[in-house]
């Protein structure tokens, strides 16, 4: 199962995921988002727009490589992959 890690900021909006061991059965990044949505309703729309595309302020890395398909999220996730979801923060 793929191990999914979220930045601490995402736990602010989805506290039910904090401290949870996020090992998910997923073959693609889209599967990861779907599985997260089952555990924390609303997170899929926070990460993706109404068309299912990854939002500009969100980056996803699979095994330390940034995903290439931000539109359909079809990048492969292996059974022992590490998936890191990062939300860019800005402001001043």
Secondary structure, 3 states (H helix, E strand, C coil): CEEEEECHHHHHHCHHHCCCCCEECCCEHHHHHHHHHHHCCCHHHHHECCCCCECCCEEEEECCEECCCCCCCCCECCCCCEEEEEECCCCC
